[in-house]
Amino acid sequence: MAQGSAGGSGGGARSADGRAAEQRREQLLRAALDVIVTRGYADTRIADVAEHAGTSPALVIYYFKTRDQLLTEALRYSEDRWYETGTQRLEAIETAAGRLTELIAMTCLPDTDPGTTAGKPTEWLLWLDLWALSPRNPGVSAVRRKFDERWRQTIETTVLTGQEAGEFSATVDASAFAVTLSAMLDGLAVQIALEDPDVPPARAYDLAMRYASGQLGFTWQQ
C-alpha cells in the first residue's frame, strides 16, 4: 500500500510538472505575440521574447529550439485561440445568417475581434507578417495554408447549413462563395490593419455584408 501511495504521489507530481510546463510554454507564446505585434515578425528576437516574459533566452530555446519555431508556434497559438473564442460565440447563435454575420463582424470590426490590442485587431496585424513571409519561409507558408483552409471551410459549412435550413439561396456554390468572401475579407482586413481612412472598419463591414446578403439572398438588418 505504501508503494502504491508513493507511486500515486509521483504521478501527481509529474502531472503538476506537466501543467506547469504547459503554462510556461503558453506564457512564452503570449510574450512572443506581444513582441511580434509591437516589433513585427522579422524584427522579433528570442532575447526580446525572453525579456518580455521575464525569463532567460536559454529557457525560450529549451521550449522552442529555434526562433522560427517559436514565432510560427506563436502565430498558430493566436489563431487557435481566435477560433476557439469565435466558435463559442457562433455556437450561441441560432441561425446560419446570424453566424455568417458574426464571422464578418469578427473580421472587420475591432470591437468584436476576439483579440485586440489598443483598439486594433491583433489578428490582422499578425496576418500582415504572415502574408509577407509566406513566399520565402516554408514553415510560415505551411501555417498560412492551414489557416486559410480552416477559414474557408468555416464559411462554406455555414453557407451549407443555411442552405439546408432554407435561409440561403440553394443555387449558390458554397465552396466558390467561401473562396470569394474569404479573399474579400482578407483584402478589407489589410486596409483595416493599415488604418486606411477610405476603408474604416464600419465601411468594410458594410461592404462585406452587402456582398454576402446579396449573393445568398437573405435580409440583412443594418
PEMOZI-V420752 format. One record per backbone hydrogen bond with DSSP energy under -1.0 kcal/mol. NH is the residue of the N-H (numbers start at 0). CO is the residue of the C=O. If there is no record, write none. Layout:
nh=NH co=CO
nh=NH co=CO
This chain:
nh=4 co=0
nh=5 co=1
nh=6 co=2
nh=7 co=3
nh=8 co=4
nh=9 co=5
nh=10 co=6
nh=11 co=7
nh=12 co=8
nh=13 co=9
nh=14 co=10
nh=15 co=11
nh=16 co=12
nh=17 co=13
nh=18 co=14
nh=19 co=15
nh=20 co=16
nh=21 co=17
nh=22 co=18
nh=23 co=19
nh=24 co=20
nh=25 co=21
nh=26 co=22
nh=27 co=23
nh=28 co=24
nh=29 co=25
nh=30 co=26
nh=31 co=27
nh=32 co=28
nh=33 co=29
nh=34 co=30
nh=35 co=31
nh=36 co=32
nh=37 co=33
nh=38 co=34
nh=39 co=35
nh=43 co=40
nh=48 co=44
nh=49 co=45
nh=50 co=46
nh=51 co=47
nh=52 co=48
nh=54 co=49
nh=59 co=55
nh=60 co=56
nh=61 co=57
nh=62 co=58
nh=63 co=59
nh=64 co=60
nh=65 co=63
nh=69 co=65
nh=70 co=66
nh=71 co=67
nh=72 co=68
nh=73 co=69
nh=74 co=70
nh=75 co=71
nh=76 co=72
nh=77 co=73
nh=78 co=74
nh=79 co=75
nh=80 co=76
nh=81 co=77
nh=82 co=78
nh=83 co=79
nh=84 co=80
nh=85 co=81
nh=86 co=82
nh=87 co=83
nh=88 co=84
nh=89 co=85
nh=90 co=86
nh=92 co=89
nh=98 co=94
nh=99 co=95
nh=100 co=96
nh=101 co=97
nh=102 co=98
nh=103 co=99
nh=104 co=100
nh=105 co=101
nh=106 co=102
nh=107 co=103
nh=108 co=104
nh=111 co=108
nh=116 co=119
nh=119 co=116
nh=121 co=114
nh=124 co=120
nh=125 co=121
nh=126 co=122
nh=127 co=123
nh=128 co=124
nh=129 co=125
nh=130 co=126
nh=131 co=127
nh=132 co=128
nh=133 co=129
nh=135 co=132
nh=136 co=132
nh=140 co=136
nh=141 co=137
nh=142 co=138
nh=143 co=139
nh=144 co=140
nh=145 co=141
nh=146 co=142
nh=147 co=143
nh=148 co=144
nh=149 co=145
nh=150 co=146
nh=151 co=147
nh=152 co=148
nh=153 co=149
nh=154 co=150
nh=155 co=151
nh=156 co=152
nh=157 co=153
nh=158 co=154
nh=159 co=155
nh=160 co=156
nh=161 co=157
nh=162 co=158
nh=163 co=159
nh=164 co=160
nh=165 co=162
nh=166 co=161
nh=167 co=161
nh=168 co=215
nh=176 co=172
nh=177 co=173
nh=178 co=174
nh=179 co=175
nh=180 co=176
nh=181 co=177
nh=182 co=178
nh=183 co=179
nh=184 co=180
nh=185 co=181
nh=186 co=182
nh=187 co=183
nh=188 co=184
nh=189 co=185
nh=190 co=186
nh=191 co=187
nh=192 co=188
nh=193 co=189
nh=194 co=191
nh=195 co=190
nh=198 co=195
nh=203 co=199
nh=204 co=200
nh=205 co=201
nh=206 co=202
nh=207 co=203
nh=208 co=204
nh=209 co=205
nh=210 co=206
nh=211 co=207
nh=212 co=208
nh=213 co=209
nh=214 co=210
nh=215 co=211
nh=216 co=212
nh=217 co=212
nh=221 co=219
